[in-house]
Each structure stands twice: as structure tokens, then as C-alpha cells.
Amino acid sequence: MNPLIRWGKFNLVGAIGMVLQLGALALFNRWSHGHYLYASAVAVELTLLHNFVWHLHYTWRDRESRSAIPTRLLRFHLSNGLVSMLGNLALMHLLVHGAHLPVLLSNLIAILCCSIVNFLLGNEWVFASAQPEQLPAS
């Protein structure tokens, strides 16, 4: 598949996941009475599971894999999960406490900062093809 098309699919899933994450964060932040880091962690995990399913069946559905789904889910959490969780929590703390930005705006900025790294990890490790992709002949 053309890398630009895959990048577009990745971003579509990511955009839907971002809406889910921001909505979940708003809801969980209200329920947890200001414990925004706990609310952020739960919202990120929910989004990770959502995005994994969509990336598996939409973004990288054309790739055959030697790895079972639980192995890919583990890889997704070890790569995209860690980048998203650690990146979001660190940036949330920096942006909310350091820059005094609102919680939802801070989370939006954190999501955007982590997205490129997550695409590369997904493309090259989590959903890597069993066989190298062939480039079209010139």
C-alpha cells in the first residue's frame, strides 16, 4: 500500500481515537474530581485498545503477520502504548502545571506530539509485514 494512503488511514483512526480520548478524559476528569493524571491514564488506555482494533482491521489489514494478535497487542502497548502513556502524562504535567494550559488543550497537544513516533513504530514493528513490501518498478 502507498505509504501516504496508510498515513492517511492512520490519521483517520487517530482522529477518531483523539475524539474518544478527549471525551473520555472530560468524563473521567469530572468523575475523578480533579485527578487529571489518573483520568488521562484511563482515557489513553481506552484509546489504545480502540486504535489497535482499527489499525489491525483497517490501517494495516493488508499485511500478513507471523505474530498472533495477542503478540501484536503486546507490541502495540510496548510501543504506541508507552509513547502515548508516558508522552501524554509527561506533557500533561508540563503543560498543565508548567504552562498553565487547560487540561483538554494540553491533552490535544500531547496527542499530536506522540502521533508521528506512533506511526513509525506501528508501521515498522507492530504491524510489520511477514515479507518486506515490494516497491513498484520504475
N, CA, C and O atoms as CSV, one atom per row, in Angstrom:
chain,resi,resn,atom,element,x,y,z
A,1,MET,N,N,0.848,-1.179,0.000
A,1,MET,CA,C,0.000,0.000,0.000
A,1,MET,C,C,0.891,1.240,0.000
A,1,MET,O,O,1.956,1.266,0.618
A,2,ASN,N,N,0.436,2.234,-0.691
A,2,ASN,CA,C,1.128,3.508,-0.742
A,2,ASN,C,C,1.276,4.061,0.678
A,2,ASN,O,O,0.295,4.126,1.418
A,3,PRO,N,N,2.492,4.458,1.064
A,3,PRO,CA,C,2.699,4.971,2.428
A,3,PRO,C,C,1.836,6.179,2.769
A,3,PRO,O,O,1.438,6.339,3.923
A,4,LEU,N,N,1.538,7.037,1.789
A,4,LEU,CA,C,0.692,8.204,2.058
A,4,LEU,C,C,-0.752,7.801,2.344
A,4,LEU,O,O,-1.420,8.417,3.174
A,5,ILE,N,N,-1.227,6.775,1.662
A,5,ILE,CA,C,-2.574,6.273,1.936
A,5,ILE,C,C,-2.614,5.669,3.335
A,5,ILE,O,O,-3.553,5.910,4.094
A,6,ARG,N,N,-1.588,4.879,3.676
A,6,ARG,CA,C,-1.528,4.285,5.013
A,6,ARG,C,C,-1.446,5.373,6.084
A,6,ARG,O,O,-2.095,5.270,7.125
A,7,TRP,N,N,-0.653,6.414,5.832
A,7,TRP,CA,C,-0.535,7.540,6.769
A,7,TRP,C,C,-1.900,8.213,6.946
A,7,TRP,O,O,-2.273,8.592,8.056
A,8,GLY,N,N,-2.635,8.356,5.845
A,8,GLY,CA,C,-3.975,8.924,5.924
A,8,GLY,C,C,-4.916,8.060,6.750
A,8,GLY,O,O,-5.685,8.579,7.560
A,9,LYS,N,N,-4.861,6.736,6.550
A,9,LYS,CA,C,-5.686,5.823,7.346
A,9,LYS,C,C,-5.304,5.892,8.816
A,9,LYS,O,O,-6.166,5.908,9.695
A,10,PHE,N,N,-4.001,5.931,9.073
A,10,PHE,CA,C,-3.510,6.040,10.442
A,10,PHE,C,C,-4.060,7.296,11.105
A,10,PHE,O,O,-4.507,7.260,12.251
A,11,ASN,N,N,-4.024,8.397,10.378
A,11,ASN,CA,C,-4.505,9.660,10.937
A,11,ASN,C,C,-6.019,9.677,11.114
A,11,ASN,O,O,-6.521,10.306,12.046
A,12,LEU,N,N,-6.753,9.000,10.242
A,12,LEU,CA,C,-8.201,8.905,10.416
A,12,LEU,C,C,-8.526,8.143,11.697
A,12,LEU,O,O,-9.339,8.593,12.505
A,13,VAL,N,N,-7.891,6.993,11.876
A,13,VAL,CA,C,-8.083,6.227,13.116
A,13,VAL,C,C,-7.647,7.075,14.313
A,13,VAL,O,O,-8.325,7.114,15.340
A,14,GLY,N,N,-6.516,7.747,14.167
A,14,GLY,CA,C,-6.024,8.590,15.246
A,14,GLY,C,C,-6.971,9.730,15.582
A,14,GLY,O,O,-7.145,10.073,16.751
A,15,ALA,N,N,-7.586,10.321,14.553
A,15,ALA,CA,C,-8.529,11.418,14.793
A,15,ALA,C,C,-9.753,10.918,15.563
A,15,ALA,O,O,-10.224,11.573,16.493
A,16,ILE,N,N,-10.255,9.757,15.167
A,16,ILE,CA,C,-11.398,9.174,15.887
A,16,ILE,C,C,-10.976,8.839,17.315
A,16,ILE,O,O,-11.717,9.089,18.266
A,17,GLY,N,N,-9.771,8.269,17.457
A,17,GLY,CA,C,-9.247,7.957,18.783
A,17,GLY,C,C,-9.045,9.205,19.622
A,17,GLY,O,O,-9.264,9.183,20.833
A,18,MET,N,N,-8.630,10.290,18.989
A,18,MET,CA,C,-8.430,11.533,19.717
A,18,MET,C,C,-9.756,12.071,20.266
A,18,MET,O,O,-9.820,12.545,21.400
A,19,VAL,N,N,-10.812,11.991,19.450
A,19,VAL,CA,C,-12.136,12.422,19.926
A,19,VAL,C,C,-12.567,11.547,21.101
A,19,VAL,O,O,-13.075,12.044,22.107
A,20,LEU,N,N,-12.356,10.237,20.959
A,20,LEU,CA,C,-12.676,9.310,22.048
A,20,LEU,C,C,-11.876,9.655,23.297
A,20,LEU,O,O,-12.431,9.714,24.395
A,21,GLN,N,N,-10.577,9.883,23.137
A,21,GLN,CA,C,-9.713,10.173,24.283
A,21,GLN,C,C,-10.105,11.474,24.964
A,21,GLN,O,O,-10.182,11.536,26.191
A,22,LEU,N,N,-10.350,12.504,24.183
A,22,LEU,CA,C,-10.722,13.794,24.776
A,22,LEU,C,C,-12.079,13.706,25.486
A,22,LEU,O,O,-12.253,14.265,26.569
A,23,GLY,N,N,-13.038,13.002,24.873
A,23,GLY,CA,C,-14.340,12.816,25.512
A,23,GLY,C,C,-14.233,12.006,26.786
A,23,GLY,O,O,-14.834,12.344,27.806
A,24,ALA,N,N,-13.452,10.918,26.719
A,24,ALA,CA,C,-13.256,10.082,27.905
A,24,ALA,C,C,-12.539,10.866,28.998
A,24,ALA,O,O,-12.887,10.756,30.174
A,25,LEU,N,N,-11.532,11.662,28.612
A,25,LEU,CA,C,-10.813,12.465,29.595
A,25,LEU,C,C,-11.748,13.459,30.281
A,25,LEU,O,O,-11.706,13.614,31.502
A,26,ALA,N,N,-12.588,14.128,29.501
A,26,ALA,CA,C,-13.525,15.089,30.096
A,26,ALA,C,C,-14.445,14.388,31.092
A,26,ALA,O,O,-14.690,14.896,32.187
A,27,LEU,N,N,-14.947,13.228,30.707
A,27,LEU,CA,C,-15.844,12.467,31.572
A,27,LEU,C,C,-15.117,11.940,32.810
A,27,LEU,O,O,-15.590,12.124,33.932
A,28,PHE,N,N,-13.972,11.287,32.612
A,28,PHE,CA,C,-13.237,10.715,33.741
A,28,PHE,C,C,-12.689,11.806,34.657
A,28,PHE,O,O,-12.626,11.613,35.871
A,29,ASN,N,N,-12.292,12.953,34.094
A,29,ASN,CA,C,-11.793,14.054,34.910
A,29,ASN,C,C,-12.906,14.598,35.813
A,29,ASN,O,O,-12.656,14.976,36.958
A,30,ARG,N,N,-14.118,14.634,35.294
A,30,ARG,CA,C,-15.254,15.083,36.103
A,30,ARG,C,C,-15.529,14.078,37.225
A,30,ARG,O,O,-15.785,14.466,38.365
A,31,TRP,N,N,-15.473,12.781,36.891
A,31,TRP,CA,C,-15.747,11.741,37.892
A,31,TRP,C,C,-14.650,11.653,38.950
A,31,TRP,O,O,-14.927,11.347,40.109
A,32,SER,N,N,-13.400,11.923,38.552
A,32,SER,CA,C,-12.289,11.774,39.499
A,32,SER,C,C,-11.982,13.070,40.259
A,32,SER,O,O,-10.999,13.130,40.997
A,33,HIS,N,N,-12.790,14.077,40.091
A,33,HIS,CA,C,-12.700,15.330,40.843
A,33,HIS,C,C,-11.300,15.936,40.832
A,33,HIS,O,O,-10.706,16.171,41.884
A,34,GLY,N,N,-10.781,16.185,39.629
A,34,GLY,CA,C,-9.523,16.905,39.508
A,34,GLY,C,C,-8.269,16.063,39.468
A,34,GLY,O,O,-7.170,16.609,39.366
A,35,HIS,N,N,-8.396,14.756,39.546
A,35,HIS,CA,C,-7.217,13.895,39.435
A,35,HIS,C,C,-6.965,13.632,37.951
A,35,HIS,O,O,-7.162,12.518,37.465
A,36,TYR,N,N,-6.533,14.660,37.245
A,36,TYR,CA,C,-6.446,14.608,35.795
A,36,TYR,C,C,-5.417,13.601,35.280
A,36,TYR,O,O,-5.571,13.092,34.170
A,37,LEU,N,N,-4.371,13.298,36.058
A,37,LEU,CA,C,-3.397,12.311,35.594
A,37,LEU,C,C,-4.002,10.912,35.587
A,37,LEU,O,O,-3.747,10.146,34.658
A,38,TYR,N,N,-4.802,10.554,36.604
A,38,TYR,CA,C,-5.491,9.261,36.594
A,38,TYR,C,C,-6.496,9.207,35.447
A,38,TYR,O,O,-6.586,8.216,34.723
A,39,ALA,N,N,-7.243,10.287,35.301
A,39,ALA,CA,C,-8.225,10.363,34.216
A,39,ALA,C,C,-7.527,10.261,32.860
A,39,ALA,O,O,-8.041,9.609,31.951
A,40,SER,N,N,-6.366,10.894,32.713
A,40,SER,CA,C,-5.602,10.830,31.458
A,40,SER,C,C,-5.143,9.410,31.168
A,40,SER,O,O,-5.235,8.948,30.031
A,41,ALA,N,N,-4.648,8.711,32.191
A,41,ALA,CA,C,-4.167,7.342,32.006
A,41,ALA,C,C,-5.290,6.419,31.545
A,41,ALA,O,O,-5.083,5.608,30.643
A,42,VAL,N,N,-6.464,6.525,32.141
A,42,VAL,CA,C,-7.598,5.679,31.753
A,42,VAL,C,C,-8.047,6.026,30.336
A,42,VAL,O,O,-8.336,5.129,29.544
A,43,ALA,N,N,-8.107,7.303,30.014
A,43,ALA,CA,C,-8.518,7.725,28.672
A,43,ALA,C,C,-7.525,7.234,27.614
A,43,ALA,O,O,-7.935,6.811,26.533
A,44,VAL,N,N,-6.239,7.284,27.913
A,44,VAL,CA,C,-5.223,6.808,26.974
A,44,VAL,C,C,-5.360,5.299,26.764
A,44,VAL,O,O,-5.289,4.837,25.625
A,45,GLU,N,N,-5.553,4.527,27.823
A,45,GLU,CA,C,-5.688,3.073,27.680
A,45,GLU,C,C,-6.914,2.709,26.847
A,45,GLU,O,O,-6.833,1.838,25.981
A,46,LEU,N,N,-8.024,3.352,27.092
A,46,LEU,CA,C,-9.232,3.110,26.302
A,46,LEU,C,C,-8.969,3.410,24.829
A,46,LEU,O,O,-9.396,2.659,23.953
A,47,THR,N,N,-8.281,4.484,24.566
A,47,THR,CA,C,-7.961,4.873,23.197
A,47,THR,C,C,-6.981,3.897,22.560
A,47,THR,O,O,-7.106,3.588,21.375
A,48,LEU,N,N,-6.018,3.413,23.317
A,48,LEU,CA,C,-5.074,2.421,22.793
A,48,LEU,C,C,-5.797,1.171,22.298
A,48,LEU,O,O,-5.511,0.674,21.209
A,49,LEU,N,N,-6.723,0.672,23.090
A,49,LEU,CA,C,-7.467,-0.524,22.692
A,49,LEU,C,C,-8.315,-0.250,21.451
A,49,LEU,O,O,-8.366,-1.072,20.536
A,50,HIS,N,N,-8.968,0.885,21.424
A,50,HIS,CA,C,-9.756,1.293,20.253
A,50,HIS,C,C,-8.885,1.357,19.006
A,50,HIS,O,O,-9.219,0.772,17.975
A,51,ASN,N,N,-7.754,2.081,19.105
A,51,ASN,CA,C,-6.893,2.266,17.949
A,51,ASN,C,C,-6.273,0.957,17.478
A,51,ASN,O,O,-6.138,0.745,16.273
A,52,PHE,N,N,-5.895,0.077,18.399
A,52,PHE,CA,C,-5.315,-1.205,17.999
A,52,PHE,C,C,-6.281,-1.976,17.109
A,52,PHE,O,O,-5.897,-2.473,16.051
A,53,VAL,N,N,-7.527,-2.074,17.536
A,53,VAL,CA,C,-8.520,-2.831,16.758
A,53,VAL,C,C,-8.682,-2.221,15.372
A,53,VAL,O,O,-8.714,-2.953,14.382
A,54,TRP,N,N,-8.783,-0.903,15.279
A,54,TRP,CA,C,-8.960,-0.258,13.982
A,54,TRP,C,C,-7.708,-0.357,13.118
A,54,TRP,O,O,-7.817,-0.564,11.910
A,55,HIS,N,N,-6.530,-0.215,13.704
A,55,HIS,CA,C,-5.305,-0.351,12.916
A,55,HIS,C,C,-5.158,-1.782,12.392
A,55,HIS,O,O,-4.743,-1.991,11.252
A,56,LEU,N,N,-5.493,-2.743,13.213
A,56,LEU,CA,C,-5.406,-4.146,12.806
A,56,LEU,C,C,-6.336,-4.434,11.629
A,56,LEU,O,O,-5.933,-5.097,10.672
A,57,HIS,N,N,-7.563,-3.949,11.688
A,57,HIS,CA,C,-8.576,-4.288,10.683
A,57,HIS,C,C,-8.732,-3.252,9.574
A,57,HIS,O,O,-9.459,-3.493,8.610
A,58,TYR,N,N,-8.061,-2.099,9.691
A,58,TYR,CA,C,-8.224,-1.052,8.682
A,58,TYR,C,C,-6.876,-0.544,8.164
A,58,TYR,O,O,-6.583,-0.677,6.976
A,59,THR,N,N,-6.069,0.027,9.031
A,59,THR,CA,C,-4.835,0.676,8.592
A,59,THR,C,C,-3.839,-0.321,8.001
A,59,THR,O,O,-3.266,-0.073,6.940
A,60,TRP,N,N,-3.633,-1.450,8.688
A,60,TRP,CA,C,-2.654,-2.439,8.249
A,60,TRP,C,C,-3.313,-3.786,7.926
A,60,TRP,O,O,-2.676,-4.829,8.074
A,61,ARG,N,N,-4.558,-3.778,7.495
A,61,ARG,CA,C,-5.262,-5.032,7.226
A,61,ARG,C,C,-4.654,-5.815,6.070
A,61,ARG,O,O,-4.858,-7.025,5.981
A,62,ASP,N,N,-3.918,-5.162,5.189
A,62,ASP,CA,C,-3.321,-5.829,4.033
A,62,ASP,C,C,-2.044,-6.589,4.375
A,62,ASP,O,O,-1.502,-7.302,3.530
A,63,ARG,N,N,-1.571,-6.445,5.578
A,63,ARG,CA,C,-0.301,-7.081,5.948
A,63,ARG,C,C,-0.524,-8.414,6.643
A,63,ARG,O,O,-1.239,-8.519,7.640
A,64,GLU,N,N,0.106,-9.409,6.086
A,64,GLU,CA,C,0.113,-10.706,6.757
A,64,GLU,C,C,1.176,-10.644,7.841
A,64,GLU,O,O,2.205,-9.987,7.684
A,65,SER,N,N,0.917,-11.329,8.929
A,65,SER,CA,C,1.870,-11.307,10.033
A,65,SER,C,C,2.082,-12.719,10.549
A,65,SER,O,O,1.167,-13.542,10.567
A,66,ARG,N,N,3.296,-12.972,10.963
A,66,ARG,CA,C,3.590,-14.254,11.617
A,66,ARG,C,C,3.210,-14.207,13.084
A,66,ARG,O,O,3.162,-15.240,13.752
A,67,SER,N,N,2.943,-13.027,13.582
A,67,SER,CA,C,2.633,-12.843,15.004
A,67,SER,C,C,1.135,-12.984,15.249
A,67,SER,O,O,0.315,-12.526,14.453
A,68,ALA,N,N,0.798,-13.618,16.354
A,68,ALA,CA,C,-0.598,-13.728,16.753
A,68,ALA,C,C,-1.092,-12.374,17.249
A,68,ALA,O,O,-0.295,-11.505,17.601
A,69,ILE,N,N,-2.398,-12.204,17.274
A,69,ILE,CA,C,-2.985,-10.940,17.716
A,69,ILE,C,C,-2.530,-10.562,19.121
A,69,ILE,O,O,-2.188,-9.399,19.337
A,70,PRO,N,N,-2.505,-11.491,20.104
A,70,PRO,CA,C,-2.014,-11.081,21.433
A,70,PRO,C,C,-0.574,-10.562,21.412
A,70,PRO,O,O,-0.227,-9.667,22.183
A,71,THR,N,N,0.262,-11.117,20.539
A,71,THR,CA,C,1.643,-10.640,20.426
A,71,THR,C,C,1.666,-9.229,19.857
A,71,THR,O,O,2.415,-8.378,20.335
A,72,ARG,N,N,0.847,-8.977,18.836
A,72,ARG,CA,C,0.793,-7.634,18.258
A,72,ARG,C,C,0.206,-6.629,19.246
A,72,ARG,O,O,0.639,-5.478,19.301
A,73,LEU,N,N,-0.793,-7.075,20.034
A,73,LEU,CA,C,-1.355,-6.189,21.056
A,73,LEU,C,C,-0.296,-5.838,22.094
A,73,LEU,O,O,-0.208,-4.690,22.530
A,74,LEU,N,N,0.501,-6.816,22.487
A,74,LEU,CA,C,1.595,-6.550,23.434
A,74,LEU,C,C,2.595,-5.570,22.825
A,74,LEU,O,O,3.024,-4.626,23.489
A,75,ARG,N,N,2.966,-5.790,21.565
A,75,ARG,CA,C,3.883,-4.866,20.890
A,75,ARG,C,C,3.284,-3.459,20.790
A,75,ARG,O,O,3.983,-2.460,20.957
A,76,PHE,N,N,1.980,-3.402,20.514
A,76,PHE,CA,C,1.301,-2.112,20.409
A,76,PHE,C,C,1.368,-1.365,21.734
A,76,PHE,O,O,1.613,-0.159,21.767
A,77,HIS,N,N,1.147,-2.095,22.830
A,77,HIS,CA,C,1.228,-1.459,24.146
A,77,HIS,C,C,2.667,-1.070,24.498
A,77,HIS,O,O,2.894,-0.018,25.095
A,78,LEU,N,N,3.630,-1.905,24.135
A,78,LEU,CA,C,5.029,-1.600,24.438
A,78,LEU,C,C,5.563,-0.437,23.613
A,78,LEU,O,O,6.482,0.259,24.046
A,79,SER,N,N,5.000,-0.220,22.439
A,79,SER,CA,C,5.467,0.883,21.600
A,79,SER,C,C,4.493,2.049,21.678
A,79,SER,O,O,4.753,3.030,22.375
A,80,ASN,N,N,3.393,1.952,20.981
A,80,ASN,CA,C,2.418,3.042,20.956
A,80,ASN,C,C,1.883,3.336,22.350
A,80,ASN,O,O,1.649,4.494,22.695
A,81,GLY,N,N,1.691,2.311,23.140
A,81,GLY,CA,C,1.181,2.499,24.493
A,81,GLY,C,C,2.132,3.288,25.362
A,81,GLY,O,O,1.728,4.234,26.038
A,82,LEU,N,N,3.403,2.896,25.345
A,82,LEU,CA,C,4.381,3.613,26.167
A,82,LEU,C,C,4.594,5.035,25.678
A,82,LEU,O,O,4.667,5.969,26.475
A,83,VAL,N,N,4.693,5.196,24.357
A,83,VAL,CA,C,4.859,6.545,23.814
A,83,VAL,C,C,3.658,7.400,24.206
A,83,VAL,O,O,3.817,8.531,24.667
A,84,SER,N,N,2.444,6.849,24.019
A,84,SER,CA,C,1.236,7.614,24.329
A,84,SER,C,C,1.095,7.874,25.822
A,84,SER,O,O,0.813,8.997,26.240
A,85,MET,N,N,1.291,6.831,26.624
A,85,MET,CA,C,1.092,6.979,28.065
A,85,MET,C,C,2.152,7.890,28.672
A,85,MET,O,O,1.821,8.875,29.333
A,86,LEU,N,N,3.417,7.568,28.452
A,86,LEU,CA,C,4.484,8.371,29.051
A,86,LEU,C,C,4.540,9.767,28.437
A,86,LEU,O,O,4.718,10.760,29.143
A,87,GLY,N,N,4.389,9.829,27.125
A,87,GLY,CA,C,4.391,11.127,26.462
A,87,GLY,C,C,3.237,11.993,26.923
A,87,GLY,O,O,3.425,13.171,27.226
A,88,ASN,N,N,2.023,11.409,26.981
A,88,ASN,CA,C,0.854,12.164,27.427
A,88,ASN,C,C,0.995,12.613,28.872
A,88,ASN,O,O,0.747,13.779,29.181
A,89,LEU,N,N,1.388,11.710,29.761
A,89,LEU,CA,C,1.472,12.075,31.171
A,89,LEU,C,C,2.556,13.125,31.417
A,89,LEU,O,O,2.344,14.071,32.175
A,90,ALA,N,N,3.721,12.958,30.776
A,90,ALA,CA,C,4.794,13.932,30.961
A,90,ALA,C,C,4.402,15.293,30.387
A,90,ALA,O,O,4.592,16.329,31.024
A,91,LEU,N,N,3.849,15.272,29.165
A,91,LEU,CA,C,3.451,16.540,28.557
A,91,LEU,C,C,2.273,17.178,29.280
A,91,LEU,O,O,2.209,18.401,29.401
A,92,MET,N,N,1.327,16.350,29.769
A,92,MET,CA,C,0.197,16.888,30.525
A,92,MET,C,C,0.701,17.632,31.762
A,92,MET,O,O,0.258,18.744,32.051
A,93,HIS,N,N,1.623,17.013,32.483
A,93,HIS,CA,C,2.167,17.662,33.689
A,93,HIS,C,C,2.870,18.969,33.320
A,93,HIS,O,O,2.661,20.002,33.955
A,94,LEU,N,N,3.696,18.905,32.295
A,94,LEU,CA,C,4.434,20.089,31.856
A,94,LEU,C,C,3.492,21.198,31.395
A,94,LEU,O,O,3.668,22.359,31.764
A,95,LEU,N,N,2.496,20.841,30.591
A,95,LEU,CA,C,1.618,21.859,30.014
A,95,LEU,C,C,0.597,22.402,31.010
A,95,LEU,O,O,0.297,23.597,31.004
A,96,VAL,N,N,0.055,21.522,31.875
A,96,VAL,CA,C,-0.946,21.977,32.843
A,96,VAL,C,C,-0.282,22.751,33.971
A,96,VAL,O,O,-0.692,23.867,34.291
A,97,HIS,N,N,0.761,22.150,34.583
A,97,HIS,CA,C,1.403,22.815,35.719
A,97,HIS,C,C,2.424,23.874,35.298
A,97,HIS,O,O,2.496,24.956,35.881
A,98,GLY,N,N,3.207,23.538,34.278
A,98,GLY,CA,C,4.251,24.476,33.873
A,98,GLY,C,C,3.737,25.634,33.042
A,98,GLY,O,O,4.055,26.790,33.320
A,99,ALA,N,N,2.946,25.334,32.024
A,99,ALA,CA,C,2.463,26.377,31.108
A,99,ALA,C,C,1.071,26.894,31.479
A,99,ALA,O,O,0.592,27.870,30.902
A,100,HIS,N,N,0.431,26.236,32.441
A,100,HIS,CA,C,-0.904,26.635,32.921
A,100,HIS,C,C,-1.957,26.641,31.813
A,100,HIS,O,O,-2.837,27.500,31.769
A,101,LEU,N,N,-1.836,25.642,30.907
A,101,LEU,CA,C,-2.838,25.489,29.849
A,101,LEU,C,C,-3.997,24.651,30.373
A,101,LEU,O,O,-3.820,23.886,31.321
A,102,PRO,N,N,-5.181,24.779,29.774
A,102,PRO,CA,C,-6.308,23.931,30.179
A,102,PRO,C,C,-6.021,22.451,29.902
A,102,PRO,O,O,-5.234,22.113,29.018
A,103,VAL,N,N,-6.668,21.584,30.668
A,103,VAL,CA,C,-6.430,20.138,30.592
A,103,VAL,C,C,-6.680,19.595,29.187
A,103,VAL,O,O,-5.834,18.875,28.657
A,104,LEU,N,N,-7.813,19.918,28.573
A,104,LEU,CA,C,-8.128,19.356,27.257
A,104,LEU,C,C,-7.193,19.878,26.169
A,104,LEU,O,O,-6.794,19.112,25.292
A,105,LEU,N,N,-6.836,21.153,26.204
A,105,LEU,CA,C,-5.886,21.683,25.235
A,105,LEU,C,C,-4.519,21.019,25.412
A,105,LEU,O,O,-3.858,20.680,24.430
A,106,SER,N,N,-4.106,20.839,26.641
A,106,SER,CA,C,-2.837,20.164,26.925
A,106,SER,C,C,-2.838,18.748,26.376
A,106,SER,O,O,-1.839,18.296,25.818
A,107,ASN,N,N,-3.953,18.045,26.531
A,107,ASN,CA,C,-4.050,16.681,26.037
A,107,ASN,C,C,-4.016,16.641,24.517
A,107,ASN,O,O,-3.397,15.743,23.946
A,108,LEU,N,N,-4.654,17.574,23.856
A,108,LEU,CA,C,-4.628,17.650,22.398
A,108,LEU,C,C,-3.197,17.846,21.900
A,108,LEU,O,O,-2.780,17.192,20.945
A,109,ILE,N,N,-2.459,18.724,22.528
A,109,ILE,CA,C,-1.058,18.965,22.158
A,109,ILE,C,C,-0.225,17.705,22.375
A,109,ILE,O,O,0.608,17.361,21.536
A,110,ALA,N,N,-0.440,17.019,23.488
A,110,ALA,CA,C,0.302,15.790,23.784
A,110,ALA,C,C,0.019,14.710,22.751
A,110,ALA,O,O,0.940,14.020,22.313
A,111,ILE,N,N,-1.241,14.554,22.353
A,111,ILE,CA,C,-1.618,13.556,21.343
A,111,ILE,C,C,-0.883,13.836,20.029
A,111,ILE,O,O,-0.314,12.924,19.429
A,112,LEU,N,N,-0.897,15.074,19.592
A,112,LEU,CA,C,-0.252,15.433,18.326
A,112,LEU,C,C,1.253,15.195,18.370
A,112,LEU,O,O,1.839,14.766,17.376
A,113,CYS,N,N,1.878,15.464,19.494
A,113,CYS,CA,C,3.326,15.269,19.630
A,113,CYS,C,C,3.728,13.795,19.536
A,113,CYS,O,O,4.817,13.479,19.058
A,114,CYS,N,N,2.865,12.909,19.984
A,114,CYS,CA,C,3.189,11.475,20.015
A,114,CYS,C,C,2.832,10.744,18.715
A,114,CYS,O,O,3.271,9.611,18.517
A,115,SER,N,N,2.059,11.353,17.842
A,115,SER,CA,C,1.492,10.632,16.699
A,115,SER,C,C,2.522,10.151,15.678
A,115,SER,O,O,2.402,9.031,15.183
A,116,ILE,N,N,3.515,10.949,15.352
A,116,ILE,CA,C,4.494,10.538,14.331
A,116,ILE,C,C,5.309,9.349,14.812
A,116,ILE,O,O,5.532,8.404,14.055
A,117,VAL,N,N,5.747,9.385,16.040
A,117,VAL,CA,C,6.508,8.267,16.600
A,117,VAL,C,C,5.644,7.003,16.602
A,117,VAL,O,O,6.126,5.915,16.288
A,118,ASN,N,N,4.383,7.154,16.952
A,118,ASN,CA,C,3.482,6.001,16.980
A,118,ASN,C,C,3.275,5.392,15.600
A,118,ASN,O,O,3.216,4.169,15.473
A,119,PHE,N,N,3.164,6.222,14.558
A,119,PHE,CA,C,3.016,5.685,13.202
A,119,PHE,C,C,4.242,4.868,12.808
A,119,PHE,O,O,4.112,3.753,12.303
A,120,LEU,N,N,5.418,5.414,13.036
A,120,LEU,CA,C,6.647,4.704,12.661
A,120,LEU,C,C,6.773,3.376,13.407
A,120,LEU,O,O,7.134,2.364,12.805
A,121,LEU,N,N,6.485,3.367,14.694
A,121,LEU,CA,C,6.557,2.129,15.462
A,121,LEU,C,C,5.515,1.117,14.983
A,121,LEU,O,O,5.811,-0.073,14.881
A,122,GLY,N,N,4.312,1.579,14.693
A,122,GLY,CA,C,3.278,0.691,14.182
A,122,GLY,C,C,3.639,0.109,12.841
A,122,GLY,O,O,3.457,-1.086,12.608
A,123,ASN,N,N,4.151,0.942,11.955
A,123,ASN,CA,C,4.469,0.512,10.600
A,123,ASN,C,C,5.664,-0.438,10.552
A,123,ASN,O,O,5.671,-1.401,9.785
A,124,GLU,N,N,6.664,-0.162,11.369
A,124,GLU,CA,C,7.911,-0.927,11.287
A,124,GLU,C,C,8.018,-2.091,12.263
A,124,GLU,O,O,8.867,-2.961,12.069
A,125,TRP,N,N,7.188,-2.141,13.306
A,125,TRP,CA,C,7.344,-3.199,14.299
A,125,TRP,C,C,6.038,-3.912,14.614
A,125,TRP,O,O,5.953,-5.131,14.467
A,126,VAL,N,N,5.023,-3.179,15.043
A,126,VAL,CA,C,3.780,-3.806,15.499
A,126,VAL,C,C,3.083,-4.524,14.368
A,126,VAL,O,O,2.718,-5.692,14.504
A,127,PHE,N,N,2.893,-3.844,13.252
A,127,PHE,CA,C,2.141,-4.407,12.137
A,127,PHE,C,C,3.053,-4.684,10.948
A,127,PHE,O,O,2.602,-4.676,9.803
A,128,ALA,N,N,4.328,-4.928,11.215
A,128,ALA,CA,C,5.285,-5.187,10.141
A,128,ALA,C,C,4.848,-6.409,9.349
A,128,ALA,O,O,4.345,-7.387,9.902
A,129,SER,N,N,5.049,-6.329,8.061
A,129,SER,CA,C,4.679,-7.412,7.165
A,129,SER,C,C,5.574,-8.620,7.385
A,129,SER,O,O,6.740,-8.493,7.759
A,130,ALA,N,N,5.003,-9.793,7.144
A,130,ALA,CA,C,5.790,-11.014,7.233
A,130,ALA,C,C,6.883,-11.007,6.170
A,130,ALA,O,O,7.944,-11.603,6.355
A,131,GLN,N,N,6.617,-10.331,5.064
A,131,GLN,CA,C,7.582,-10.202,3.991
A,131,GLN,C,C,7.777,-8.715,3.718
A,131,GLN,O,O,6.832,-7.938,3.859
A,132,PRO,N,N,8.982,-8.305,3.331
A,132,PRO,CA,C,9.202,-6.887,3.035
A,132,PRO,C,C,8.282,-6.435,1.902
A,132,PRO,O,O,8.021,-7.195,0.969
A,133,GLU,N,N,7.791,-5.203,1.984
A,133,GLU,CA,C,6.932,-4.669,0.939
A,133,GLU,C,C,7.760,-4.427,-0.315
A,133,GLU,O,O,8.908,-3.988,-0.251
A,134,GLN,N,N,7.156,-4.722,-1.445
A,134,GLN,CA,C,7.813,-4.509,-2.738
A,134,GLN,C,C,7.511,-3.108,-3.218
A,134,GLN,O,O,6.366,-2.658,-3.188
A,135,LEU,N,N,8.544,-2.427,-3.660
A,135,LEU,CA,C,8.338,-1.119,-4.269
A,135,LEU,C,C,7.982,-1.331,-5.729
A,135,LEU,O,O,8.522,-2.228,-6.377
A,136,PRO,N,N,7.071,-0.508,-6.256
A,136,PRO,CA,C,6.702,-0.665,-7.656
A,136,PRO,C,C,7.902,-0.385,-8.555
A,136,PRO,O,O,8.746,0.457,-8.246
A,137,ALA,N,N,7.963,-1.115,-9.684
A,137,ALA,CA,C,9.054,-0.926,-10.642
A,137,ALA,C,C,8.922,0.428,-11.301
A,137,ALA,O,O,7.817,0.883,-11.596
A,138,SER,N,N,10.052,1.071,-11.531
A,138,SER,CA,C,10.035,2.409,-12.160
A,138,SER,C,C,9.929,2.291,-13.650
A,138,SER,O,O,9.900,3.303,-14.350
